[in-house]
Amino acid sequence: MSGEEPAPEATDQPSLEELRQHIDRIDDRIHDLLMERAQWVLQVGRTKGRGSPGTSFYRPEREARIHRRLEERHRGPFPVQAVHRIYREIISASLRLEKKLAVAYLGPEASSSHQAAIKQFGSSCDLLPVGSIEEVFNAVELERVDFGVAPVENSTEGVVTSTLDRFVESPLLISGEIFLSVVHNLLSSETDLKRVRTVYGRFSSLDRCRQWLDEQLPGVVITEVPSTIQAAERARNEPETAAIAGLFAADRFGLHTLAENIHDTAHENRYFVIGRQVPQPSGRDKTSLMFRFRDQPGFLHRVLGIFAGRHINLTSIQSRPSKRKAWDYLFFIDLEGHRADPSVAAALEELGAIPGVSIKILGSYPMRAL
């Protein structure tokens, strides 16, 4: 016999019940830590309450740093996007302990703007659907709500002009940005795709899913309706029908998902969070501004050169008629950096000093963190 130690006997694998008991103990620890976190949040709220009038309870730059820190330390196997969603709800519920936050969005319920509002603020705040972008701004300006969520851009269709135009006269500021992937699914009260005879959807939704519908449901009746919500309601109430909508609507109306990701091309919506506060620098920020200038040769080139000379990246530039006189334009620019950053501050000062230039800073805010 050799002098080697005999191999240890294989240990018994824990039973399913033992594994579940271990998970239960972890859940208890998570719950205890959540309660401990809540106690610290309450102390933060009391400290803010002793501060100067107008102290902000919602700090988007603080929230952005939390998400970025979690993503940097994340190693899996739990999906990082799921971590973001969990912490969004933890932060939302924690904020509710400090202050009841109200947010207006372009309705109706289960719309893309509703989903964007939940993505930014979680489900513990009071979400108020309104009928137009104008009403979103009005609700914030009249202090009926703390913040508003308004669409500003679609990755395939361009800017939402009514949102940009509203900033011309509004005193409100941009406090954040939200990006939401638009995912189209086929929802129905039926459980078998073969039973679908009619498909409801908004014009844009139907158009983006045209190829899939032609291939998978040839011969069905395609019916346009004014909103995704109406499409989902009809699919719930009418037999042999389906709706093109997001999974959010499936939960809202109790519908089955017959097919996912049926859009022909992917696209994304961008939203602004509008409010009255100026977020502090988060470390990764954007600044949005609006300006007009005299119509002279090379003038726009001169303006843009101010930012290029300081290596400031411009992520978007749009022009809109000023509506003051014919062929007079406003320019909207998004750039990387916070207005408090030295290079950005110097560029804005130089821009504002040019004779004939009128500038309005719309806000500095954290770049999307999730």
C-alpha positions in Angstrom: 0.0 0.0 0.0 1.2 3.5 -0.7 1.7 6.1 2.0 -0.9 8.4 0.5 -3.9 9.5 2.7 -7.1 7.9 1.6 -9.5 10.2 -0.3 -12.1 11.8 2.0 -15.5 10.4 1.7 -17.8 12.6 -0.4 -20.0 14.7 1.8 -23.7 14.4 1.4 -25.4 17.1 -0.6 -27.8 19.2 1.4 -31.4 18.3 0.9 -33.8 20.7 -0.9 -35.5 21.5 2.5 -32.1 22.4 4.0 -31.3 24.7 1.0 -34.6 26.4 1.4 -34.0 26.9 5.2 -30.6 28.5 4.4 -32.3 30.8 1.9 -34.9 31.7 4.6 -32.2 32.6 7.0 -30.6 34.9 4.4 -34.0 36.5 3.7 -34.4 37.2 7.5 -31.0 38.9 7.5 -32.0 41.0 4.4 -35.2 42.0 6.1 -33.3 43.0 9.3 -30.9 45.0 7.3 -33.7 46.8 5.5 -35.2 47.7 8.8 -31.9 49.0 10.0 -31.4 51.0 6.8 -34.9 52.5 7.3 -33.9 53.7 10.8 -30.9 55.5 9.4 -33.1 57.0 6.6 -35.5 58.4 9.3 -32.5 60.0 11.0 -31.4 61.5 7.7 -35.0 62.9 7.3 -34.9 64.4 10.8 -31.6 66.0 10.0 -32.9 67.5 6.7 -36.0 68.7 8.6 -33.8 70.8 10.8 -32.1 72.4 7.8 -32.9 75.6 6.1 -36.4 76.0 4.4 -36.5 74.4 1.0 -34.0 71.7 1.8 -34.5 69.0 -0.9 -35.4 65.5 0.3 -34.9 64.0 -3.2 -31.3 64.1 -4.3 -30.9 62.6 -7.8 -27.1 62.9 -7.7 -27.0 60.9 -4.5 -29.2 58.2 -6.1 -27.1 58.1 -9.2 -24.0 57.6 -7.1 -25.6 54.7 -5.2 -26.5 52.9 -8.5 -23.0 53.5 -10.0 -21.3 52.2 -6.8 -23.4 49.1 -6.8 -22.7 48.4 -10.5 -18.9 48.9 -10.0 -18.8 46.4 -7.1 -21.2 43.9 -8.8 -19.7 40.5 -9.6 -22.9 38.4 -10.2 -24.4 35.9 -10.6 -27.4 37.9 -9.7 -28.3 40.1 -12.8 -27.0 43.7 -12.3 -30.2 45.1 -13.9 -32.2 43.3 -11.2 -30.0 44.9 -8.6 -30.8 48.3 -10.0 -34.6 47.5 -9.9 -34.4 46.3 -6.4 -32.5 49.3 -5.2 -34.8 51.7 -7.1 -37.7 50.3 -4.9 -35.6 50.4 -1.7 -34.7 54.1 -2.4 -38.3 54.9 -3.3 -39.7 53.3 -0.1 -37.0 55.0 1.9 -37.8 58.4 0.4 -41.4 57.8 1.3 -40.3 57.6 5.0 -38.8 61.1 4.7 -41.3 62.9 2.4 -44.3 62.0 0.3 -43.1 62.7 -3.2 -45.6 63.5 -6.0 -44.8 63.2 -9.7 -46.8 64.1 -12.8 -46.4 62.2 -16.0 -47.9 62.1 -19.5 -50.7 59.6 -19.0 -52.6 57.4 -19.1 -51.6 54.6 -16.7 -49.4 51.9 -18.1 -48.2 54.3 -20.8 -44.5 54.5 -21.6 -44.2 57.8 -19.6 -45.8 55.9 -16.6 -43.1 53.2 -16.9 -40.4 55.9 -17.2 -41.7 57.6 -14.0 -41.6 54.3 -12.1 -38.1 53.5 -13.5 -36.9 56.8 -12.0 -38.9 57.2 -8.8 -40.1 53.7 -8.0 -43.6 52.7 -7.1 -43.7 54.2 -3.6 -44.3 57.8 -4.8 -47.6 59.3 -5.8 -47.8 59.2 -9.6 -50.3 61.6 -11.3 -51.3 61.0 -14.9 -52.1 64.1 -16.9 -53.4 64.6 -20.4 -50.6 66.6 -22.1 -47.0 67.8 -21.8 -48.3 71.3 -21.1 -50.2 69.9 -18.1 -47.0 68.1 -16.8 -45.2 71.5 -16.8 -48.2 73.3 -15.3 -48.5 70.8 -12.4 -44.8 71.3 -11.4 -44.9 75.1 -11.9 -48.0 75.4 -9.7 -46.4 73.2 -7.1 -49.1 70.6 -7.3 -46.4 68.0 -7.6 -42.7 67.9 -6.9 -41.5 66.7 -10.3 -42.7 65.9 -13.8 -41.7 63.4 -16.4 -42.0 64.5 -20.0 -40.8 62.7 -23.2 -38.1 64.6 -25.1 -36.7 62.3 -27.7 -37.2 59.0 -29.6 -34.2 57.2 -31.0 -35.9 56.7 -34.4 -38.3 59.6 -34.7 -36.3 62.5 -33.2 -37.2 65.1 -30.6 -40.5 65.8 -29.0 -40.8 69.5 -30.0 -43.6 70.4 -27.6 -41.3 69.6 -24.7 -38.4 71.7 -26.0 -40.8 74.6 -26.8 -42.2 74.6 -23.3 -38.7 75.3 -21.8 -38.6 78.6 -23.6 -40.8 80.4 -21.1 -40.9 77.9 -18.2 -38.8 78.6 -15.1 -38.4 74.9 -14.5 -35.1 73.0 -14.7 -34.1 69.6 -15.9 -33.4 67.4 -12.8 -32.7 64.1 -14.5 -33.0 62.0 -17.6 -34.6 58.6 -18.2 -34.0 56.2 -21.0 -36.6 53.5 -21.6 -36.4 50.8 -24.2 -39.7 50.4 -26.1 -40.6 46.7 -26.2 -43.6 45.6 -28.1 -45.4 42.4 -27.1 -48.6 40.7 -28.2 -51.0 40.5 -25.3 -54.4 38.8 -25.1 -56.9 37.1 -22.9 -56.6 34.2 -25.2 -53.8 31.6 -24.6 -53.3 30.4 -28.1 -52.0 32.7 -30.9 -54.1 30.8 -33.5 -57.3 32.1 -31.9 -56.4 35.8 -32.5 -58.5 37.4 -35.2 -58.0 41.1 -34.5 -55.0 43.0 -33.2 -55.4 46.5 -31.6 -52.6 49.0 -31.3 -51.5 52.6 -31.7 -50.5 53.6 -35.2 -46.8 53.8 -34.3 -46.9 50.4 -32.5 -48.6 48.7 -35.4 -46.2 50.3 -37.9 -43.2 49.1 -35.9 -44.5 45.5 -35.8 -45.7 45.3 -39.4 -43.3 42.7 -40.6 -43.9 40.4 -37.6 -47.7 40.7 -38.0 -47.5 39.9 -41.7 -45.4 36.8 -41.1 -47.0 35.5 -37.9 -50.6 36.6 -38.2 -51.4 36.9 -41.9 -55.0 37.8 -42.6 -55.9 39.2 -39.1 -57.8 42.5 -38.8 -55.4 45.3 -37.8 -57.2 48.0 -35.9 -55.7 51.3 -34.8 -56.8 52.8 -31.5 -55.7 56.1 -29.8 -53.7 54.6 -27.0 -51.9 51.4 -25.8 -54.3 51.4 -22.8 -57.4 51.2 -25.0 -55.7 48.4 -27.0 -55.1 46.4 -23.8 -58.6 47.1 -22.5 -60.2 45.8 -25.7 -57.9 42.7 -25.7 -59.1 42.0 -22.1 -62.8 42.5 -22.9 -63.2 41.1 -26.4 -62.6 37.4 -27.4 -60.2 36.5 -30.2 -58.4 39.8 -29.9 -54.9 40.9 -28.9 -53.1 44.1 -28.2 -49.6 45.4 -29.0 -48.3 46.7 -25.6 -45.6 46.4 -23.0 -45.4 43.8 -20.3 -46.4 46.5 -17.8 -49.9 46.5 -19.5 -50.0 42.7 -19.2 -49.7 43.0 -15.4 -52.1 45.9 -15.3 -54.9 44.2 -17.3 -54.2 40.5 -16.5 -53.4 39.5 -20.0 -51.3 36.6 -21.3 -48.2 37.3 -23.3 -48.5 35.4 -26.6 -45.3 36.8 -28.1 -42.5 39.0 -26.9 -40.2 41.5 -28.7 -42.3 41.6 -31.9 -41.1 45.0 -33.1 -39.2 45.0 -36.4 -36.4 47.4 -35.0 -35.4 48.3 -31.5 -35.8 51.8 -30.3 -35.6 53.8 -27.1 -37.3 56.8 -25.6 -35.6 59.6 -23.6 -37.5 61.6 -20.9 -36.6 64.6 -18.8 -37.3 64.8 -15.1 -38.4 68.5 -14.6 -38.4 70.2 -11.3 -37.4 73.3 -9.4 -34.1 72.2 -7.9 -30.6 72.1 -9.2 -28.9 68.7 -8.6 -25.3 68.9 -7.3 -22.5 67.2 -9.3 -22.7 63.4 -9.3 -19.4 62.8 -11.0 -21.0 61.9 -14.4 -23.4 64.7 -15.5 -25.0 66.4 -18.4 -25.9 70.0 -18.9 -28.7 71.2 -21.2 -28.9 74.8 -22.5 -30.8 76.9 -25.0 -29.4 79.8 -26.8 -30.1 82.1 -29.8 -27.8 84.4 -31.7 -27.6 86.9 -34.5 -27.8 85.4 -38.0 -24.3 85.9 -39.2 -21.9 83.7 -41.3 -19.8 81.4 -39.1 -21.5 82.3 -35.9 -22.7 78.8 -35.0 -19.2 77.5 -35.8 -17.8 80.1 -33.4 -20.2 79.0 -30.7 -19.5 75.3 -31.1 -15.7 76.0 -31.1 -16.0 77.3 -27.5 -16.9 73.8 -26.4 -14.5 72.0 -28.8 -11.6 74.1 -27.5 -12.2 72.8 -24.0 -12.7 69.2 -25.1 -16.4 69.3 -23.9 -18.4 66.6 -25.7 -21.7 67.7 -27.2 -24.2 64.8 -27.1 -27.1 66.5 -28.9 -27.8 69.7 -30.8 -31.3 70.6 -32.0 -32.8 73.8 -33.6 -36.3 75.0 -33.2 -38.1 78.1 -34.6 -38.2 80.8 -31.9 -41.8 81.7 -32.9 -40.8 85.4 -32.4 -40.2 86.2 -36.0 -39.8 84.3 -39.2 -36.6 82.3 -39.7 -35.4 83.0 -36.2 -34.1 79.9 -34.4 -33.3 78.6 -31.0 -30.6 76.0 -30.4 -30.8 73.3 -27.8 -27.5 71.6 -26.7 -26.8 68.7 -24.4 -23.2 68.5 -23.2 -21.2 66.2 -20.9 -20.3 67.8 -17.6 -22.0 69.8 -14.8 -22.4 73.6 -15.0 -20.2 73.7 -11.8 -17.3 72.0 -13.5 -14.6 74.5 -14.2 -14.3 73.8 -17.9 -18.1 73.9 -18.4 -18.5 77.0 -16.3 -15.7 78.8 -18.3 -17.3 77.7 -21.7 -20.8 79.0 -20.6 -19.3 82.3 -19.4 -17.5 82.8 -22.7 -20.6 81.9 -24.7 -22.8 84.3 -22.7 -20.3 87.1 -23.2 -20.5 87.1 -27.0 -22.5 90.1 -28.2 -25.8 89.1 -29.6 -26.0 85.7 -27.8 -28.9 85.0 -25.4 -28.3 81.9 -23.3 -30.6 80.0 -20.8 -29.2 77.0 -18.9 -32.0 74.4 -18.6 -30.2 72.3 -16.0 -27.3 70.1 -14.9 -28.2 66.6 -13.9 -26.8 63.1 -13.5 -26.3 61.1 -16.6 -28.5 58.0 -16.6 -27.2 55.4 -14.1 -29.4 52.5 -15.1 
